[in-house]
């Protein structure tokens, strides 16, 4: 159930992110409009200043240009700005070439567009109705697959978690070989082959502990038992039996009668060998 809630949470988060990105996109568009309005206002001010310059009284200043042919000088009319126009231009903040926040925004605009371009393309992809349907269908198939694997106890992560330690009932601490064999026989007669394999494995650990190959204890892992058995000549056979046990018990698979008889015989032969160890 937690997995399904987690998937629903991811879907809700994706819609929330889409809404936030839309707000960012609108903000960028509004900033662009403000920059355009500021540029238009600046051009209007410049045009007004130029018109004012031509309307002011101008003084004549004589400038000479040498004439190559007849040594004559030609008169040119030059214009100069009045003090009022000069002060107006000096006080105009738009003529002070200082970087502002708007200037920085204009200079960084290509970079911002490049960084957000791929994201907006992704949003356009999501807004396409067909793509949304494909995404929803994919999420649905994944959810069904997870549900099926979980129902049939086939999830790898679930099995790995269960293999962390071998749980040993407290009631078997004082058991002998007869009690283990009774449990094995009872589970086999009831058709609970998984439990029968588990009792075979616990019986094997009991015999290995009795011969001091391992130290049997609640909470110990199969890997710990395998490390203890590595220096012994029985390591490979014990590793094979451990793999069968984990495959059936933790993997959630019930063996058929043929496979169970083969596993039962392997456990029986191994325990007879260990019991005969002096």
N, C-alpha and C positions, 0 to 999 in steps of 0.2 A: 504493500500500500504506500509506503514511503517513497518508493521509486516513482509511482504514478504521480504523487503530489509534487515530486521534484521536477518531473517532466512538465507538468502544468505550470509550475513556477517559472521554468525557463521560457515557456511560450508567452506568459504575461510580461516577463522582463523584456522580451524582444519587442512587443508592442510599445512598452514604455520608452525604450530606447529610440524607436522610430518617431514617437511624438516629440521627444527632446531634440532630436536631430532636426526635425521640421522647424522647431523654434529657432535653432541656431541658423538654419538656412534663411529664415525670414529676417533675422537680425542682420545677416550679411547683406541681404538685398536692401534693407533700410539704410545701412551705412553707405552703400553705393549711391543711393538716391541723395543722401545728404552731401556727399562729395560733389556730385554733379551740380546741386543747387549752389554750393559754395563757389565752384568755378564760374558758374553763370553770373553770380553776384560780383565777383572780382572783375570779370570782363566788362560789366556794366559800369563799374566805378572807373575803370581805365578809360572807357570811351567818354565818360563825363568830364574827366580831367583833361583829355585832349581837346574836347570842344571848348572848355573854359580857357585853355591856353591860346587858342586861335581868336577868341573873343577879346582878349586883353589888348590894351594899347601897347604897341611895340615901338621900340626905338630903332632908328636906322644906324647901322654901323657900316662904315665903308671898308670894303675889303678889295684888295687889288689882285688882279690876275694878269700876269704879263702876257701881252699879245705879241707873238713872234713877228707878225708882218709889219705893223706900223707903230709899235711902241705905245699903244693906247691902253688905258685901263678901263675895265668894265665894272660898273656899280652893281653890288648884290645886296639884297635886303635880308638882314639877319634878325631873328626874333630872340628875345630874352624873357624869362618868366619873372613875374613880379614877386615881391616878398610874400604876399598872401598865398600865392600858388605854391611857392617854395615851402612855406610852413605847412600848407595842407598836405603836400607830398611827403614831407618829413614826418608828419604825425600819422600818416596812413600806415596801420600795422601790417597791411597786406604787402607793402613794399619792403618790409624788414625781413630779410632772407634768413629766417630762423625756423628750424625744424619744429613742427608742431605734431600733435597726436594725429591730426588728419593727414599730414604729410607722411608720417610713418605708416599710416594705414594704406595710403596710396602706393607707397614704395613696396610694402609687403603684400599687396593685393595679389600679384602673380603667384607668390609663394603659398599664400593661403588657399588660392584656387587650386593649385597643384596638389596640396595636401588633402583637400576635401573632395577633389574631383572623383577619386575612386569610391569614396564613401557614398556620394550622391548617386553614382552609377549603381552601387549595391542597393540603395533605396529604390531606385527606379526598377531594379530587378524584382524587389519584393512587392512593389505596387502592382506589378503585372498580375492580373487575376489568375492566369494559368500557372505562373510560378508559385503563387501562394497555395494553390491547390496541390501542386506537386510536393511542396514542403510539408503541408498538413498530412498528405498521404504517406510521405516518408516517415514522419514522426509516428503516425499511427502504426505502420508496419514494425518499426523498432519497438514500440510499446507492446505490440502483440508478441513479438519474438521474445522480449524479456519476460513477459508473463508466462509464455509457454515453457521457457527454460527453467523459470523459477518453480512452476507447478510440477515439472518433472524432475526437479532437483538436479539440473544439469548445469547450473551456473558455476563457472570455474572459481570465481571469487568466493562464492559461498562454500565450496568444497575446501578451498585453501584455508579459510578461517577455521573450519572444523578440525583441520589436521594439526592445529597448533599444539594440542595436547591430547593424551589418551586418558580418558576418565575411567578410573578403576573403582568399582563399588566398595564401600567400606566393609560390607558383609563378607567379602571373599578373603580378607586378610588372614583368616585362620583356616582357610580351605586347604584340602589336600587334593591329590589327583582324582579321587573318586567323585568329589563334588563337581569338579569341572566336567567330568565325563557325563555326569547326570544331566547337567545343563545342556551339553552338546546334544545328547540323545533326545532330550525333551524338545528342544527347538527344531531338530530335524524331523521328528515325528509330527509336529504341529505344522510343518511346511514353512516355517520361518527360517529360510536358508540364510538370510542376511545375519540374523542373530546367531545362528549356528556357526557361521564363519567368525563372528566376533568372539564367541566363546572359545573357539579353536585358537584364535590369536592370543587371548588372555591366558589360556592354558600353556601356550608356548612361552610367553613371557614368564609365567610361573616356573617352568622347568629351567629356563635360562638363569633366572634369579637363584633358583635352588642350587645350580651348579656354579654360581658366582661368576657367570659371564657378564651379567648386567646387574644393576640394582633397581628392582622394580619399585615404582612409586607413582602415586597419583599426581597428575600434572606434567609428567615427563612426556617428551615428544618421541615419535618414532625415529626421528633423525638422531636423537641422543642414543637410543638403543642401537641403531645402526653403527654409530661411531664406536660404541663399546664392543661391538662384534667384529669390527674391521680387522683387528689383529688375529682373529681366530680362523680356523679352516671352515667354519660354518657360515661365514659372512654371506657368500653369494646365495646360498639356499635360503637363508633368513631374509635377505633383501628381496628375493623373489616372492616369498610368502607375504612379506610386508606390503609389496606392491599389489598383490591380489586382494589383501585385506582392505587397503585404502581404496582401491578401485570399486569394491563392492560396498563398503560401509560409508565412506565419505562421498564417493561418486554417485551413490543412490541407485546403483544398478543391481537388480536381483538376478543371480545366475540361474540358468536352467539346470535340470537334473544332471545332465551329462557333465557340464562344467563344474557343478558342485561336487560330484563324485571324484573328479580329478583333483580339485582343491583339497577335499577331505583326505584323500589318500596321501597327498603331499604333506599336509600337516601331520598326519599320523606317522608317516615314515620319519619325518624330521624329529618328532618328539621321542620316538623310540630310540633314535640315535643319541639324542641328548640324555635320555634317561639311562642309557647304557654307558655314558661317559663316566669314567672313574675319577 
